Amino acid sequence: MNITSLTLSGQPLAALDITPSEQGFCLVAITYVNGSEQRRVLSDDAALIFSAAPAADVSTGVTALLTEPGEGKADFAPLAGQLVALGTARFQAGAPDVAGARGSELLELRPVAPGRVSERDTPRIVPAEMLEGRDPAAVFPRIPDGLPDAWSTPVGRFTPEYEERARVVWETLAAAGYSPEFWWAGSEDGEVIAVPFGECGESFLVGIEEPDEQVEIDAHIAAGELAEWLESEIDLLRPNE
């Protein structure tokens, strides 16, 4: 399920920023005029409204039209009442049957954390237990974001299989003395684990979302040679001494 469009009073938006305000958080509508970014701060009661129908634009906030790839109409029922990651922001979702006059076709979301929402972003539920008493330094289990998948596969980002592979790669690199980082390389290139090395800012990128590289990673894990393979790949990028 992805955002197909963002509109305000029927007019398209380039993005939606969530920024802190005296009352908590506010919505900032982003448009571009002649290449220049224009920002419009909305009223404190404005919300983000998920819609499953193009004609369901609302006057109480920003409408996000969502579709289900290959299946058409989006189903908001699983999101009702949940903490939802969308883009780099987070929202508290209401109940579909009270979100608007169109019933289950609309779902109201109130911001609870800052960030940016754009087309193609995908809503992901953030389990409340992931945030309770969490060590701020902990990497795993990862808290989902709402950035889009680069590939449409049954084992997309934040699924158990995907996260287990990412954990093994991360911990293998950390055990070898590296300081791995998760980078989201955009909706076309997907997510990578970046491994900074050397003195000139070089980074080795492990494409953990790219399907062919997932197959290669899994093969090295199964053979018990992931550490050796990663080290050999990094060595190929080192300058000749």
VOGU-3710 file (C-alpha; in Angstrom, 3 decimals, decimal comma):
1> mnitsltlsg> 0,000/0,000/0,000  1,578/3,281/-1,157  0,695/6,950/-1,396  -0,311/7,771/-4,954  -0,896/11,494/-4,397  -0,995/14,198/-1,725  -3,535/17,008/-2,093  -4,740/20,019/-0,122  -8,195/21,292/-1,083  -7,829/19,406/-4,340
11> qplaalditp> -4,435/20,915/-5,216  -1,403/18,604/-5,502  1,434/18,819/-2,984  5,085/17,902/-3,502  5,429/16,718/0,106  4,152/17,166/3,640  6,427/18,133/6,523  5,613/17,405/10,158  7,235/19,988/12,433  7,070/20,683/16,185
21> seqgfclvai> 4,658/23,375/17,380  3,509/24,775/20,723  0,541/22,386/20,619  2,619/19,367/19,608  3,094/19,012/15,858  1,764/20,813/12,809  1,439/19,977/9,122  3,371/22,027/6,573  2,243/21,697/2,953  5,127/21,779/0,436
31> tyvngseqrr> 4,727/22,948/-3,160  7,158/24,224/-5,776  6,611/27,368/-7,848  9,154/28,066/-10,595  11,610/25,776/-8,844  11,237/27,558/-5,502  9,912/25,683/-2,454  6,747/27,153/-0,956  5,733/26,186/2,601  2,249/26,636/4,053
41> vlsddaalif> 1,707/25,933/7,744  -1,751/24,438/8,299  -4,016/25,026/11,281  -3,401/23,048/14,483  -6,513/20,922/13,929  -5,441/19,825/10,438  -4,824/16,096/10,019  -3,537/13,725/7,379  -6,445/11,813/5,865  -5,945/8,497/4,098
51> saapaadvst> -8,368/8,015/1,226  -9,082/4,974/-0,899  -10,972/6,963/-3,538  -9,671/9,841/-5,703  -12,866/11,855/-5,186  -12,648/11,786/-1,404  -10,718/15,028/-0,899  -11,459/16,647/2,462  -11,370/20,180/3,830  -9,964/19,315/7,282
61> gvtalltepg> -6,409/18,557/6,225  -4,187/16,912/3,643  -5,576/13,981/1,677  -3,282/11,070/0,853  -4,665/8,749/-1,815  -3,409/5,215/-1,208  -3,569/2,208/-3,510  -2,614/-1,442/-3,145  -0,224/-2,458/-5,966  -1,889/-5,011/-8,216
71> egkadfapla> -5,031/-5,111/-6,095  -6,498/-1,636/-6,429  -8,426/-0,328/-3,428  -6,526/0,025/-0,165  -7,795/-1,499/3,088  -7,205/0,742/6,102  -8,728/-1,572/8,717  -5,362/-3,051/9,882  -4,056/0,481/10,549  -6,991/1,628/12,695
81> gqlvalgtar> -5,918/2,698/16,179  -2,265/1,902/15,476  0,945/3,902/15,670  1,905/4,232/12,009  5,227/5,125/10,372  4,838/7,036/7,115  7,830/8,458/5,306  10,159/9,570/8,084  7,288/10,701/10,338  4,932/8,859/12,692
91> fqagapdvag> 1,202/9,182/13,205  -1,528/7,889/15,480  -4,331/6,460/13,364  -7,971/6,819/14,317  -10,861/4,511/13,501  -12,080/4,220/9,882  -15,755/4,408/10,836  -15,334/7,828/12,509  -12,731/9,381/10,248  -15,205/11,020/7,907
101> argsellelr> -18,518/10,930/6,139  -17,268/8,326/3,677  -16,873/5,761/6,458  -14,183/3,136/5,957  -12,886/4,888/2,835  -11,193/7,499/5,052  -8,763/7,196/7,937  -7,581/10,158/9,998  -4,001/10,279/11,268  -2,566/12,723/13,817
111> pvapgrvser> 1,208/13,386/13,863  3,213/12,216/16,891  6,778/12,565/15,545  8,405/14,914/13,011  9,436/13,966/9,504  8,459/14,222/5,840  5,796/12,396/3,839  5,968/12,081/0,042  4,405/10,129/-2,801  5,249/6,405/-2,831
121> dtprivpaem> 5,726/6,315/0,959  4,112/3,290/2,580  2,394/3,067/5,993  3,905/0,548/8,412  2,617/-0,273/11,872  5,054/0,418/14,724  4,319/-2,055/17,570  4,009/-0,113/20,824  6,166/-2,646/22,667  9,117/-1,710/20,430
131> legrdpaavf> 9,209/1,752/22,023  8,595/0,847/25,660  11,798/0,859/27,723  13,922/0,690/24,598  17,670/1,236/24,871  18,341/4,343/22,737  21,556/2,730/21,488  19,858/-0,482/20,342  19,895/-1,202/16,611  17,704/-4,317/16,626
141> pripdglpda> 14,845/-4,931/16,523  14,603/-2,002/14,138  11,717/0,433/14,436  9,944/0,491/11,045  9,983/3,609/8,902  7,435/4,456/6,231  9,802/4,866/3,291  8,904/2,870/0,171  10,295/-0,476/-0,894  12,417/-0,381/-4,037
151> wstpvgrftp> 11,192/-3,837/-5,091  7,790/-5,439/-4,655  8,542/-8,824/-3,072  6,862/-10,943/-0,366  9,843/-10,300/1,927  10,073/-6,523/1,783  11,697/-4,256/4,314  10,950/-4,972/7,991  9,539/-8,451/7,385  11,056/-11,071/9,748
161> eyeerarvvw> 13,161/-12,725/7,019  14,481/-9,389/5,786  15,346/-8,171/9,274  17,114/-11,406/10,224  19,348/-11,151/7,139  20,088/-7,505/7,933  20,932/-8,382/11,548  23,384/-11,117/10,539  25,152/-8,837/8,043  25,277/-5,969/10,536
171> etlaaagysp> 26,619/-8,062/13,409  29,196/-9,767/11,162  30,555/-6,401/10,067  30,539/-5,028/13,619  32,415/-8,107/14,861  35,080/-7,437/12,216  35,662/-3,969/13,643  33,602/-1,928/11,178  30,896/0,628/12,023  28,005/-0,264/9,690
181> efwwagsedg> 25,174/2,165/8,992  21,741/1,730/7,424  21,293/3,998/4,412  18,074/4,381/2,458  19,357/4,979/-1,064  16,017/6,123/-2,496  12,911/4,427/-3,797  14,755/3,218/-6,915  17,882/1,786/-5,260  16,486/0,600/-1,942
191> eviavpfgec> 18,135/0,108/1,417  21,807/-0,678/1,936  24,172/-1,297/4,811  27,060/1,121/4,353  30,512/0,241/5,658  32,823/3,259/5,964  36,507/2,363/5,670  39,813/3,985/4,882  40,813/7,603/5,401  39,162/9,186/2,355
201> gesflvgiee> 35,495/8,647/3,151  35,075/5,453/1,127  32,089/3,226/1,854  31,307/-0,345/0,842  27,575/-0,832/0,229  25,759/-4,097/0,929  22,500/-4,061/-1,041  20,326/-5,866/1,483  17,122/-4,987/-0,391  18,291/-5,909/-3,903
211> pdeqveidah> 16,841/-9,390/-4,674  19,927/-10,827/-6,425  22,236/-9,639/-3,661  19,895/-11,154/-1,071  20,376/-14,529/-2,769  24,164/-14,095/-2,690  24,151/-13,041/0,968  21,981/-16,017/1,932  24,326/-18,411/0,113  27,355/-17,087/2,011
221> iaagelaewl> 25,491/-17,278/5,316  24,506/-20,891/4,628  28,113/-21,752/3,732  29,438/-20,108/6,891  31,621/-17,732/4,917  29,807/-14,403/5,173  32,641/-12,689/7,072  35,259/-13,799/4,555  33,131/-12,728/1,598  32,394/-9,281/3,040
231> eseidllrpn> 36,069/-8,719/3,857  37,141/-9,770/0,364  34,614/-7,380/-1,210  35,872/-4,509/0,931  39,495/-5,378/0,084  38,683/-4,984/-3,618  37,878/-1,322/-2,966  40,990/-0,553/-0,982  43,658/1,422/-2,880  46,721/-0,554/-3,895
241> e> 49,527/-0,058/-1,421
//
